[in-house]
Amino acid sequence: MADAGGVSRSRIEKAGVVGAGVMGSGIAEVLAAAGVDVVIVDEARGKAAAAVEQIASRQRARAAAGKVSAETVEKLLAHIEPVETLDRLAGTDLVVEAIVERLEPKRQLIETLEKIVGPNAIIATNTSSLSVTAIASAAKRPQRVAGYHFFNPVPAMKLVEVISGAHTAPEVEHALVELAARFGHRPVIAADTPGFIVNHAGRAFGTEALAMLREGVASIGDIDTILRDAAGFRMGPFELMDLTGLDVSHPVMESIYNQFYQDPRYRPSVVAARRVEAGLLGRKTKRGFYDHGDARPISSSGPVEPAGAEAALPGRVTVIADNEVSGMQELVDSCAAERTIDGDHLILIGLEGEDVAGAAVRLGVPAWLCVGFDPFFGIDRHVTLVACAATSDRTREAALSLVRRAGRKATMVEDSCGAVCQRVIAMIVNIGSEIVGQKIASVPDLDAAVRLGLGHPLGPLEWGDKIGPKRILRILDTIYDRTRDPRYRASLWLRRRAELGLSLQ
């Protein structure tokens, strides 16, 4: 049955996939696994057949490893037919295009498909960054066109973004959501805006790390280590950019920045631009932020960490602005027996969006005796220490030695508003708040998309509630007041909820 717009409401039983590359073959594989008959099309001779052979090889290897039965594999393969001409798509209920990520080829394909498929068939685009509305504008019946954005590798990444263009019929969105549930992916519904959910919400992780690198806050390796150990990310931002390829990551940064009319929140980095020009793209070129021959950073624009492990412990330690459970004071007390009465004085200042220089001046304490620390991330695992321009070498070494004697890892970075983790997490929460505030996605879909699509330990608004909306707001406001950089202006949606004492979820 068709609705008023001529779009099928019936269950999708036969689908076509155009493009037999990595994405197209992955989409065909998950559809077939759900019992959908799939025609995979690629006009390059033999490419579709080769894609099916690769699917067969993968699946049979899984059967040999006992992960799936041989019977299940053969049933899956029986649902896939490789072809080389688009006319074989006649009779399909759904066609997913997974061709080159350029607007005009996608628009031309939509025009061609409309002449082949039936009037009730859905046409979906797997675009990751282009406007679904712009792609659909080539169609005579744009109400049948929607975005269906999968993530690579498709069988393993259990997430798909469903994007309605300006004319997409509600029935199309519903049918694609229902189909995603059948093949075991979490569908998230996104508005047709730059980056949809995942590529939009993921901006802060890489761009903030690049900003810190450019400022000389810390080295590539130290930033990655702190965000892994102290905040719980599976990969650091530079490791992730090397895995993805900077020739992919940097153009996405530039595209989203420009599509949002140069909103400073999405500002890319000249550091990444120069590395692309140099061909330092990551694993694919064997050299990126790391040399993948020995997995070490190929450059370090951050400070060299003092050795510090054998330095004398300070005789007197003052802790200011500790966290709620007095984590730093407990660490200091654990080393009390090893400290000498006539040792140096060390002042440890817990930072909440502040830098050490500003905190020392505000508190009226000698800056050369001061080292900041992040009280909210990693006190029990990997402590981030922050030195200002006036902090003496002796003070740096004493702080490092103290933390290490207490059995914790520690990294000393140069002065930074909000240290490392606070900057990154606050910006992740801020951009997530904008996404929800602009009704680009719901709170559950946003958090699920970021956890599944980016592998973050928490979704943006889950992070916000864990740290506390009021604290996130204070961190952002403090960084903004200090830097005057509009990049850090707080989302009004976040500000209102924090002021009202409401959860972000």
C-alpha positions as CSV (number, residue, x, y, z in Angstrom):
1,M,0.0,0.0,0.0
2,A,1.2,3.5,-0.7
3,D,0.6,6.7,1.2
4,A,-0.5,10.0,-0.4
5,G,3.1,10.7,-1.3
6,G,3.4,7.4,-3.2
7,V,5.8,5.8,-0.7
8,S,5.4,2.2,0.3
9,R,4.3,1.4,3.9
10,S,5.0,-2.3,3.4
11,R,7.9,-4.3,4.9
12,I,11.2,-4.2,3.0
13,E,11.9,-7.6,1.6
14,K,14.1,-6.9,-1.4
15,A,16.9,-4.3,-1.5
16,G,19.6,-3.0,-3.8
17,V,23.0,-1.6,-3.0
18,V,24.8,0.5,-5.5
19,G,28.5,0.5,-5.0
20,A,30.5,-2.6,-4.1
21,G,33.3,-1.0,-2.1
22,V,33.9,-1.5,1.6
23,M,30.7,0.3,2.7
24,G,28.4,-1.1,0.0
25,S,29.5,-4.7,0.6
26,G,29.1,-4.2,4.4
27,I,25.6,-2.9,3.9
28,A,24.7,-5.8,1.6
29,E,26.0,-8.2,4.2
30,V,23.9,-6.9,7.1
31,L,20.8,-6.7,5.0
32,A,21.3,-10.3,3.8
33,A,21.9,-11.5,7.3
34,A,18.5,-10.1,8.2
35,G,16.9,-12.2,5.5
36,V,16.5,-9.4,2.9
37,D,17.2,-10.4,-0.7
38,V,20.0,-8.1,-1.9
39,V,21.1,-7.1,-5.3
40,I,24.6,-5.5,-5.1
41,V,25.5,-3.5,-8.2
42,D,28.8,-2.1,-9.4
43,E,29.3,-1.2,-13.1
44,A,33.1,-1.9,-12.7
45,R,33.4,-5.4,-14.3
46,G,33.7,-8.1,-11.7
47,K,33.7,-5.8,-8.7
48,A,30.3,-6.8,-7.3
49,A,31.2,-10.5,-7.7
50,A,34.5,-9.9,-5.9
51,A,32.7,-8.1,-3.1
52,V,30.4,-11.1,-2.6
53,E,33.4,-13.4,-2.5
54,Q,35.0,-11.3,0.2
55,I,31.8,-11.5,2.2
56,A,31.7,-15.3,1.7
57,S,35.4,-15.6,2.8
58,R,34.7,-13.5,6.0
59,Q,31.6,-15.4,6.9
60,R,33.0,-18.8,6.3
61,A,36.0,-17.9,8.5
62,R,33.6,-17.0,11.2
63,A,31.9,-20.4,10.8
64,A,35.3,-22.2,11.0
65,A,35.9,-20.3,14.2
66,G,32.6,-21.5,15.6
67,K,31.1,-18.0,15.8
68,V,28.2,-18.9,13.4
69,S,26.9,-22.1,11.9
70,A,27.8,-23.0,8.3
71,E,24.1,-23.3,7.5
72,T,23.6,-19.7,8.6
73,V,26.4,-18.5,6.4
74,E,25.1,-20.3,3.3
75,K,21.6,-18.8,3.9
76,L,23.1,-15.3,4.1
77,L,25.1,-15.8,0.9
78,A,22.0,-17.1,-0.9
79,H,20.3,-13.8,-0.3
80,I,23.0,-11.8,-2.2
81,E,23.2,-11.5,-6.0
82,P,26.1,-9.5,-7.6
83,V,25.2,-7.7,-10.9
84,E,26.8,-5.1,-13.1
85,T,23.8,-3.1,-14.4
86,L,21.4,-0.8,-12.6
87,D,18.4,-2.1,-14.5
88,R,18.6,-5.3,-12.3
89,L,17.3,-3.1,-9.4
90,A,13.7,-3.1,-10.8
91,G,11.4,-4.6,-8.3
92,T,13.4,-3.7,-5.2
93,D,11.6,-2.1,-2.2
94,L,14.7,-0.1,-1.2
95,V,17.9,1.0,-2.9
96,V,20.9,2.2,-0.9
97,E,23.5,4.2,-2.8
98,A,27.1,3.9,-1.5
99,I,29.1,5.5,-4.2
100,V,31.7,8.3,-4.2
101,E,31.1,11.0,-1.6
102,R,30.4,13.8,-4.1
103,L,27.1,15.6,-4.6
104,E,26.7,15.5,-8.4
105,P,27.4,11.8,-8.9
106,K,24.8,11.0,-6.2
107,R,22.3,13.4,-7.7
108,Q,22.8,11.8,-11.2
109,L,22.4,8.3,-9.7
110,I,19.1,9.3,-8.0
111,E,17.7,10.6,-11.3
112,T,18.7,7.3,-13.0
113,L,17.3,5.1,-10.2
114,E,13.9,6.8,-10.4
115,K,13.5,5.6,-14.0
116,I,14.2,2.0,-12.9
117,V,12.6,1.3,-9.5
118,G,8.9,1.2,-8.8
119,P,7.0,4.3,-7.6
120,N,6.8,3.0,-4.0
121,A,10.5,2.1,-3.6
122,I,12.6,4.0,-1.1
123,I,15.9,5.5,-2.3
124,A,18.5,6.0,0.5
125,T,21.9,7.7,0.4
126,N,24.7,6.5,2.6
127,T,26.3,10.0,2.6
128,S,28.3,10.9,5.7
129,S,28.6,14.7,5.1
130,L,26.4,15.9,2.2
131,S,23.0,17.4,2.5
132,V,20.2,14.8,2.0
133,T,17.9,17.6,0.8
134,A,20.5,18.6,-1.8
135,I,20.9,15.0,-3.0
136,A,17.1,14.5,-3.1
137,S,16.5,17.7,-5.1
138,A,17.4,15.8,-8.2
139,A,14.4,13.5,-7.7
140,K,11.0,13.9,-9.1
141,R,9.6,12.4,-5.9
142,P,12.0,13.6,-3.2
143,Q,9.6,12.3,-0.5
144,R,11.0,8.8,-1.1
145,V,14.6,9.8,-0.5
146,A,16.3,9.7,2.9
147,G,19.8,9.4,4.4
148,Y,20.8,6.0,5.7
149,H,24.4,6.5,7.1
150,F,26.3,3.4,8.1
151,F,29.7,3.3,9.8
152,N,32.7,1.3,8.8
153,P,33.0,-1.7,9.2
154,V,29.2,-2.0,8.8
155,P,28.8,-5.5,10.4
156,A,30.7,-4.5,13.5
157,M,29.5,-0.9,14.0
158,K,26.0,-1.4,15.2
159,L,24.7,2.1,14.4
160,V,22.9,3.7,11.5
161,E,21.8,7.4,11.2
162,V,18.4,7.9,9.6
163,I,18.1,11.3,8.1
164,S,15.0,12.9,6.6
165,G,15.5,15.6,4.0
166,A,13.1,18.5,3.7
167,H,10.6,16.5,1.7
168,T,11.1,13.0,3.1
169,A,7.8,11.3,4.0
170,P,7.5,10.1,7.6
171,E,6.7,6.6,6.3
172,V,10.2,6.4,4.8
173,E,11.8,7.3,8.1
174,H,9.7,4.7,9.9
175,A,10.5,2.0,7.3
176,L,14.2,2.6,7.6
177,V,14.1,2.5,11.4
178,E,12.1,-0.7,11.4
179,L,14.6,-2.3,8.9
180,A,17.6,-1.3,11.1
181,A,16.0,-3.1,14.1
182,R,15.8,-6.2,11.9
183,F,19.5,-6.3,11.1
184,G,20.5,-5.5,14.6
185,H,21.7,-1.9,14.4
186,R,20.7,1.0,16.7
187,P,18.9,3.5,14.5
188,V,19.3,7.1,15.5
189,I,17.2,9.9,13.9
190,A,19.0,13.0,12.8
191,A,18.0,16.3,11.2
192,D,19.6,17.1,7.9
193,T,22.3,19.3,9.2
194,P,26.1,19.3,8.7
195,G,27.7,16.1,10.1
196,F,24.3,14.7,11.2
197,I,24.9,13.4,14.7
198,V,28.2,11.5,14.9
199,N,30.4,13.7,12.7
200,H,29.0,16.8,14.4
201,A,29.2,15.6,18.0
202,G,32.8,14.3,17.4
203,R,34.3,17.7,16.5
204,A,35.6,18.6,20.0
205,F,37.7,15.5,20.5
206,G,40.1,16.2,17.7
207,T,39.9,19.9,17.3
208,E,40.5,20.6,21.0
209,A,43.5,18.2,21.0
210,L,44.9,20.0,18.0
211,A,44.4,23.4,19.7
212,M,46.4,22.2,22.7
213,L,49.1,20.8,20.5
214,R,49.4,24.2,18.7
215,E,49.5,26.0,22.1
216,G,52.3,23.8,23.3
217,V,50.3,22.5,26.2
218,A,51.6,19.0,25.9
219,S,53.1,16.6,23.4
220,I,51.1,14.3,21.1
221,G,51.8,11.3,23.2
222,D,51.0,13.0,26.5
223,I,47.6,14.3,25.3
224,D,46.6,10.8,24.0
225,T,47.8,9.2,27.2
226,I,46.0,11.6,29.5
227,L,42.7,11.2,27.7
228,R,43.0,7.4,27.7
229,D,44.2,7.0,31.3
230,A,42.4,9.8,33.0
231,A,39.2,10.1,31.1
232,G,38.8,6.5,29.8
233,F,38.8,7.0,26.1
234,R,39.8,3.8,24.2
235,M,42.1,5.8,21.9
236,G,43.6,9.2,22.1
237,P,42.6,11.8,19.5
238,F,45.9,11.7,17.6
239,E,45.8,7.9,17.6
240,L,42.2,8.1,16.2
241,M,43.2,10.6,13.5
242,D,46.1,8.3,12.4
243,L,43.7,5.4,12.2
244,T,41.0,7.3,10.3
245,G,43.6,9.1,8.1
246,L,44.1,12.8,8.3
247,D,43.2,13.1,4.6
248,V,39.7,12.1,5.8
249,S,39.6,13.8,9.2
250,H,40.8,17.2,8.2
251,P,38.5,17.8,5.3
252,V,35.6,16.8,7.5
253,M,36.7,19.4,10.1
254,E,36.9,22.0,7.3
255,S,33.6,21.0,5.8
256,I,31.6,21.2,9.0
257,Y,33.3,24.4,10.0
258,N,32.4,26.0,6.7
259,Q,28.9,24.5,6.6
260,F,28.2,26.1,10.0
261,Y,29.4,29.5,8.6
262,Q,32.7,29.4,10.5
263,D,31.3,28.9,13.9
264,P,34.4,29.0,16.1
265,R,33.3,25.9,18.0
266,Y,34.2,23.9,15.0
267,R,37.4,25.7,14.0
268,P,40.0,23.3,12.4
269,S,43.7,23.5,12.9
270,V,46.6,24.7,10.8
271,V,48.6,21.9,12.4
272,A,46.4,19.3,10.6
273,A,46.5,21.3,7.4
274,R,50.3,21.3,7.3
275,R,50.5,17.6,8.0
276,V,48.1,16.8,5.2
277,E,50.3,18.9,2.9
278,A,53.3,16.9,4.1
279,G,51.6,13.6,3.4
280,L,51.7,12.6,7.1
281,L,48.3,11.0,6.9
282,G,48.5,8.2,9.5
283,R,48.6,4.5,9.2
284,K,47.9,4.5,5.5
285,T,51.2,6.3,4.9
286,K,53.0,4.7,7.8
287,R,53.7,8.1,9.2
288,G,51.2,10.5,10.8
289,F,51.2,11.9,14.3
290,Y,53.0,8.7,15.1
291,D,55.6,6.7,13.2
292,H,53.9,3.4,12.7
293,G,57.1,1.6,12.3
294,D,57.7,2.0,16.1
295,A,54.5,3.6,17.3
296,R,56.2,6.7,18.6
297,P,55.2,10.3,18.0
298,I,57.2,11.7,15.0
299,S,57.2,15.1,16.5
300,S,56.6,16.7,19.9
301,S,55.6,20.3,20.2
302,G,54.9,19.9,23.9
303,P,57.3,20.2,26.9
304,V,59.8,17.6,27.9
305,E,58.6,16.1,31.2
306,P,61.2,16.4,33.9
307,A,62.5,13.0,35.2
308,G,61.4,13.9,38.7
309,A,61.1,10.3,40.1
310,E,64.1,10.6,42.3
311,A,63.5,14.2,43.4
312,A,63.2,15.0,47.1
313,L,59.7,15.3,48.4
314,P,58.6,18.7,49.6
315,G,58.4,19.1,53.4
316,R,55.3,21.2,53.3
317,V,52.4,20.7,50.8
318,T,49.3,22.9,50.7
319,V,46.3,21.7,48.7
320,I,43.8,24.3,47.5
321,A,40.5,23.6,45.7
322,D,40.6,19.8,46.0
323,N,37.7,17.6,44.7
324,E,34.7,16.6,46.8
325,V,36.4,13.5,48.2
326,S,39.7,15.2,49.0
327,G,41.5,13.0,46.5
328,M,44.6,15.1,46.2
329,Q,44.9,15.6,50.0
330,E,44.6,11.9,50.5
331,L,47.4,11.3,47.9
332,V,49.6,13.9,49.7
333,D,48.9,12.4,53.1
334,S,49.9,8.9,51.9
335,C,53.5,10.3,51.4
336,A,53.7,12.2,54.7
337,A,56.2,9.8,56.3
338,E,58.7,10.3,53.5
339,R,58.7,14.0,53.6
340,T,61.4,16.0,55.5
341,I,60.5,18.9,57.8
342,D,63.0,21.3,56.2
343,G,61.9,20.5,52.6
344,D,60.5,22.9,50.1
345,H,57.0,24.2,50.1
346,L,54.7,23.0,47.3
347,I,51.3,24.5,46.6
348,L,48.9,22.3,44.6
349,I,45.9,24.1,43.1
350,G,42.8,22.2,41.8
351,L,41.8,23.8,38.5
352,E,38.2,24.2,37.4
353,G,38.6,25.7,34.0
354,E,41.3,28.0,35.3
355,D,45.0,28.2,34.4
356,V,47.7,28.2,37.0
357,A,48.9,31.7,36.3
358,G,45.4,33.1,36.9
359,A,44.8,31.0,40.0
360,A,48.1,32.0,41.6
361,V,47.4,35.7,41.1
362,R,43.8,35.4,42.3
363,L,44.9,33.5,45.4
364,G,47.9,35.8,46.1
365,V,50.3,32.9,46.4
366,P,53.9,32.6,45.0
367,A,53.5,31.3,41.5
368,W,57.0,29.6,41.5
369,L,55.7,27.3,44.2
370,C,52.5,26.4,42.4
371,V,51.5,23.4,40.3
372,G,47.9,22.9,39.2
373,F,46.1,19.6,39.0
374,D,42.9,18.3,37.5
375,P,40.7,17.3,40.5
376,F,38.0,15.7,38.4
377,F,39.8,13.4,36.0
378,G,42.4,10.8,36.9
379,I,43.3,11.5,40.5
380,D,43.0,7.8,41.3
381,R,44.7,6.7,38.0
382,H,46.7,9.2,36.1
383,V,47.1,12.7,37.6
384,T,47.4,15.7,35.2
385,L,49.7,18.3,36.7
386,V,49.9,21.8,35.3
387,A,52.9,24.2,35.5
388,C,52.8,27.9,34.7
389,A,55.6,30.0,33.2
390,A,56.8,31.0,36.7
391,T,56.8,27.5,38.2
392,S,60.3,26.5,39.2
393,D,62.0,23.3,37.9
394,R,62.4,22.3,41.5
395,T,58.7,22.7,42.1
396,R,57.8,20.7,39.0
397,E,60.1,17.9,40.0
398,A,58.7,17.9,43.6
399,A,55.1,17.6,42.4
400,L,55.9,14.8,40.0
401,S,57.8,12.9,42.6
402,L,55.1,13.3,45.2
403,V,52.4,11.8,42.9
404,R,54.6,9.0,41.7
405,R,55.7,8.1,45.2
406,A,52.0,7.7,46.0
407,G,51.8,5.0,43.3
408,R,50.0,7.1,40.6
409,K,51.0,7.9,37.1
410,A,51.5,11.6,36.4
411,T,52.0,13.9,33.4
412,M,53.1,17.5,33.7
413,V,51.7,19.8,31.1
414,E,52.2,23.5,30.4
415,D,49.6,26.1,31.6
416,S,46.2,25.5,30.1
417,C,42.7,26.6,31.0
418,G,41.0,23.5,32.2
419,A,44.2,21.3,31.9
420,V,43.5,18.6,29.3
421,C,40.5,16.5,30.1
422,Q,38.3,19.4,31.3
423,R,38.8,21.3,28.0
424,V,38.0,18.3,25.9
425,I,35.0,16.9,27.9
426,A,33.4,20.4,28.4
427,M,33.5,21.0,24.7
428,I,32.1,17.6,24.0
429,V,29.2,18.4,26.4
430,N,28.8,21.9,24.9
431,I,28.5,20.7,21.3
432,G,26.2,17.9,22.4
433,S,24.0,20.4,24.1
434,E,23.8,22.5,20.9
435,I,22.8,19.4,19.0
436,V,19.9,18.7,21.4
437,G,19.0,22.4,21.7
438,Q,18.8,22.8,18.0
439,K,16.6,19.6,17.8
440,I,19.1,17.8,15.6
441,A,18.8,14.7,17.7
442,S,17.1,13.5,20.9
443,V,19.1,13.0,24.0
444,P,19.0,9.2,23.9
445,D,19.9,9.1,20.2
446,L,22.8,11.6,20.7
447,D,24.3,9.6,23.6
448,A,23.8,6.3,21.8
449,A,25.3,7.6,18.6
450,V,28.4,8.9,20.3
451,R,29.0,5.8,22.3
452,L,28.4,3.4,19.3
453,G,29.7,5.5,16.5
454,L,32.8,7.1,18.2
455,G,33.5,4.6,20.9
456,H,33.4,7.2,23.7
457,P,33.0,5.9,27.2
458,L,30.0,8.1,27.7
459,G,27.6,10.1,25.5
460,P,28.0,13.9,25.7
461,L,25.0,14.5,28.0
462,E,25.9,11.4,30.1
463,W,29.3,13.1,30.6
464,G,27.6,16.3,31.4
465,D,25.5,14.8,34.2
466,K,28.4,12.8,35.6
467,I,30.6,15.9,35.9
468,G,27.6,18.1,36.7
469,P,25.9,20.6,34.4
470,K,26.9,23.6,36.7
471,R,30.5,22.5,36.8
472,I,30.6,22.1,33.0
473,L,29.1,25.5,32.7
474,R,31.7,27.0,35.1
475,I,34.6,25.4,33.2
476,L,33.3,26.8,29.9
477,D,32.7,30.3,31.3
478,T,36.1,30.4,33.0
479,I,37.9,29.4,29.8
480,Y,35.9,31.9,27.8
481,D,36.5,34.7,30.3
482,R,40.2,34.0,30.3
483,T,40.8,33.5,26.6
484,R,38.0,35.6,25.1
485,D,37.7,32.9,22.4
486,P,34.1,32.5,21.2
487,R,34.9,28.8,20.7
488,Y,34.2,28.3,24.4
489,R,30.9,30.2,24.6
490,A,28.4,28.0,26.4
491,S,25.3,26.6,24.8
492,L,22.3,28.5,25.9
493,W,20.5,25.1,26.3
494,L,23.2,24.0,28.7
495,R,23.2,27.3,30.6
496,R,19.5,27.3,31.2
497,R,19.4,23.7,32.4
498,A,22.4,24.3,34.7
499,E,20.9,27.4,36.1
500,L,17.6,25.6,36.8
501,G,19.4,22.6,38.4
502,L,18.1,20.2,35.7
503,S,19.7,17.1,34.4
504,L,20.9,17.2,30.8
505,Q,19.4,13.8,30.1
